[in-house]
C-alpha cells in the first residue's frame, strides 16, 4: 500500500519537473530562434528553431497528461480495492486511502479542483502556438529580417498543429479521467482457492 502511495508521490514530482523543463526548453528554443544575444556570446538567429516550440510544448503536454492518467489509475485502484480485513494494519491504511481517493474523485468531478495545472499546461501550449502563427503571418512587420518564407511556413504549420493538438489532447484526457473517476471495479483480494488454481496454470 505504501509503495503505491510512494509511486503516486514520485509521479507527481516527475510531472512537476516536466512542467519546469517545459519553460526552460521553450525559453532556450525561443532564444535560439530569435538570436537573442547574451554577452559575451552572440549568435545568429535560427528561425527554424521557432517551429519546434509548439511541437516540443505539445510533446511535454502529452508526457504530463500520461503521468496524470497514471496517478488517476493508481487512485482508482486504491478506491476500488475491497474485502480486506479492516482490523489489520493494512486494512486500516487501505480504508483511509480509499476515503481520501473517493473524496478526491468527487471533488475532481464536481468542482474541477485539480484542473488548474491542466489548464496551465494546455493554455501555455495554445498561447505559444498562436504566437508562432502570428509570427509566421506577420513576419514582414517584425524586426526579424533573417526569417525566410520556408522557415516561416514551417512555423505557421507547427503553430496550427500545436493549437489544435493541445485542445484535442486535453479533451481526450479529460474523458479518460472522467471515466476513471466514475469506474467501480470492486476489486476483491484473491482467495486461497484462486491462488492455488492460478499456480497450476
C-alpha positions as CSV (number, residue, x, y, z in Angstrom):
1,X,0.0,0.0,0.0
2,X,2.8,2.4,0.9
3,X,4.6,1.5,-2.3
4,X,1.5,2.6,-4.3
5,X,1.3,5.9,-2.4
6,X,5.0,6.5,-2.9
7,X,4.6,5.8,-6.6
8,X,1.8,8.5,-6.7
9,X,4.1,11.0,-5.0
10,X,7.0,10.2,-7.3
11,X,4.8,10.5,-10.3
12,X,3.6,13.9,-9.1
13,X,7.2,15.1,-8.6
14,X,8.1,13.9,-12.1
15,X,5.1,15.8,-13.5
16,X,6.2,19.0,-11.7
17,X,9.7,18.5,-13.1
18,X,8.4,18.2,-16.6
19,X,6.5,21.5,-16.2
20,X,9.7,23.2,-15.2
21,X,11.6,21.7,-18.1
22,X,8.8,22.9,-20.4
23,X,9.6,26.5,-19.5
24,X,13.3,26.0,-19.8
25,X,13.2,24.3,-23.2
26,X,10.7,26.8,-24.7
27,X,12.9,29.7,-23.5
28,X,16.0,28.2,-25.0
29,X,14.3,27.4,-28.3
30,X,12.9,31.0,-28.4
31,X,16.3,32.5,-27.7
32,X,18.0,30.4,-30.4
33,X,15.2,31.1,-32.9
34,X,15.3,34.8,-32.4
35,X,19.0,35.1,-32.0
36,X,18.9,36.6,-28.5
37,X,22.4,37.9,-27.6
38,X,23.8,37.1,-24.3
39,X,27.0,39.0,-23.6
40,X,29.8,38.0,-24.2
41,X,28.1,35.4,-26.5
42,X,26.4,36.3,-29.7
43,X,24.6,34.0,-32.2
44,X,22.7,34.5,-35.5
45,X,19.0,33.8,-35.4
46,X,18.0,30.2,-36.3
47,X,14.3,30.8,-37.2
48,X,13.5,27.1,-37.8
49,X,14.0,26.6,-34.0
50,X,10.8,28.6,-33.5
51,X,8.9,25.9,-35.4
52,X,9.9,23.4,-32.8
53,X,8.4,25.4,-29.9
54,X,4.7,24.3,-30.4
55,X,5.7,20.7,-31.1
56,X,8.0,20.4,-28.1
57,X,5.4,22.1,-26.0
58,X,2.8,19.6,-27.2
59,X,5.1,16.6,-26.5
60,X,5.7,17.8,-22.9
61,X,1.9,18.1,-22.5
62,X,1.4,14.5,-23.7
63,X,4.0,13.3,-21.2
64,X,2.4,15.3,-18.3
65,X,-1.0,14.0,-19.2
66,X,0.3,10.5,-19.3
67,X,1.6,10.9,-15.7
68,X,-1.7,12.4,-14.7
69,X,-3.6,9.4,-16.0
70,X,-1.1,7.1,-14.2
71,X,-1.9,9.0,-10.9
72,X,-5.6,8.7,-11.6
73,X,-5.4,5.0,-12.3
74,X,-3.5,4.4,-9.1
75,X,-6.1,6.4,-7.2
76,X,-8.9,4.4,-8.9
77,X,-7.2,1.2,-7.9
78,X,-6.9,2.2,-4.3
79,X,-10.5,3.4,-4.2
80,X,-11.9,0.2,-5.7
81,X,-10.0,-2.3,-3.5
82,X,-12.4,-4.1,-1.2
83,X,-12.8,-7.1,1.0
84,X,-9.6,-6.7,3.1
85,X,-9.9,-7.0,6.8
86,X,-10.3,-3.6,8.4
87,X,-8.9,-4.8,11.7
88,X,-5.5,-5.4,10.2
89,X,-2.9,-2.6,9.8
90,X,-3.1,-3.0,6.0
91,X,-6.9,-2.8,6.1
92,X,-6.8,0.3,8.2
93,X,-4.4,2.1,5.9
94,X,-6.4,1.0,2.9
95,X,-9.6,2.4,4.5
96,X,-8.0,5.8,5.0
97,X,-6.6,5.8,1.4
98,X,-10.0,4.7,0.0
99,X,-11.8,7.5,1.8
100,X,-9.3,10.1,0.5
101,X,-9.4,8.8,-3.1
102,X,-13.2,8.6,-3.1
103,X,-13.3,12.2,-1.8
104,X,-10.7,13.3,-4.3
105,X,-12.6,11.7,-7.2
106,X,-15.8,13.5,-6.2
107,X,-14.1,16.9,-5.8
108,X,-12.3,16.4,-9.1
109,X,-15.5,15.7,-10.9
110,X,-17.8,18.2,-9.2
111,X,-15.5,21.2,-8.5
112,X,-12.7,20.6,-11.0
113,X,-10.3,21.0,-8.0
114,X,-7.2,19.6,-9.7
115,X,-7.7,21.2,-13.2
116,X,-5.7,24.4,-12.8
117,X,-2.4,22.6,-13.6
118,X,-4.0,21.0,-16.7
119,X,-5.4,24.4,-17.8
120,X,-1.9,26.0,-17.4
121,X,-0.5,23.1,-19.5
122,X,-3.0,23.4,-22.3
123,X,-3.2,27.2,-22.4
124,X,0.6,27.7,-22.4
125,X,0.8,25.4,-25.4
126,X,-2.1,27.2,-27.1
127,X,-0.5,30.6,-26.4
128,X,2.9,29.7,-27.8
129,X,1.1,28.2,-30.8
130,X,-0.9,31.3,-31.5
131,X,2.3,33.4,-31.1
132,X,4.0,31.1,-33.7
133,X,1.2,31.5,-36.1
134,X,1.2,35.3,-35.7
135,X,4.9,35.4,-36.1
136,X,4.7,33.5,-39.3
137,X,1.8,35.5,-40.7
138,X,3.1,39.0,-39.8
139,X,6.8,38.3,-40.3
140,X,7.4,41.2,-42.5
141,X,6.1,43.6,-39.9
142,X,8.5,42.2,-37.3
143,X,12.2,43.4,-37.0
144,X,13.5,39.9,-37.8
145,X,14.9,40.2,-41.3
146,X,16.5,36.8,-41.4
147,X,13.3,34.7,-41.4
148,X,12.7,33.3,-44.9
149,X,9.4,32.0,-46.2
150,X,10.4,28.4,-45.9
151,X,11.1,28.9,-42.2
152,X,8.0,31.0,-41.9
153,X,5.7,28.3,-43.4
154,X,7.2,25.7,-41.0
155,X,6.5,28.0,-38.1
156,X,2.8,28.5,-39.1
157,X,2.2,24.8,-39.7
158,X,3.8,24.0,-36.3
159,X,1.7,26.6,-34.6
160,X,-1.5,25.1,-36.1
161,X,-0.5,21.6,-35.1
162,X,0.2,22.9,-31.5
163,X,-3.1,24.8,-31.3
164,X,-5.3,22.0,-32.5
165,X,-3.3,19.2,-30.8
166,X,-3.4,20.9,-27.4
167,X,-7.1,21.2,-27.4
168,X,-7.7,17.7,-28.7
169,X,-5.4,16.0,-26.2
170,X,-7.0,17.9,-23.4
171,X,-10.4,16.7,-24.4
172,X,-9.3,13.1,-24.8
173,X,-7.5,13.1,-21.4
174,X,-10.5,14.8,-19.7
175,X,-12.8,12.0,-20.9
176,X,-10.4,9.3,-19.7
177,X,-10.0,10.9,-16.3
178,X,-13.8,11.2,-16.0
179,X,-14.2,7.5,-16.8
180,X,-11.6,6.6,-14.3
181,X,-13.1,8.7,-11.6
182,X,-16.5,7.0,-12.1
183,X,-15.3,3.4,-12.6
184,X,-16.3,0.9,-9.9
185,X,-14.5,-2.3,-10.3
186,X,-14.9,-3.7,-6.7
187,X,-11.5,-5.4,-6.6
188,X,-11.6,-8.3,-4.2
189,X,-8.5,-9.8,-2.6
190,X,-7.5,-13.2,-4.1
191,X,-8.8,-16.1,-2.1
192,X,-6.6,-19.2,-1.2
193,X,-8.6,-21.2,-3.8
194,X,-7.8,-18.6,-6.6
195,X,-4.1,-18.5,-5.6
196,X,-3.9,-22.3,-5.8
197,X,-5.7,-22.6,-9.1
198,X,-3.6,-19.8,-10.5
199,X,-0.4,-21.6,-9.6
200,X,-1.5,-24.7,-11.6
201,X,-2.0,-22.8,-14.8
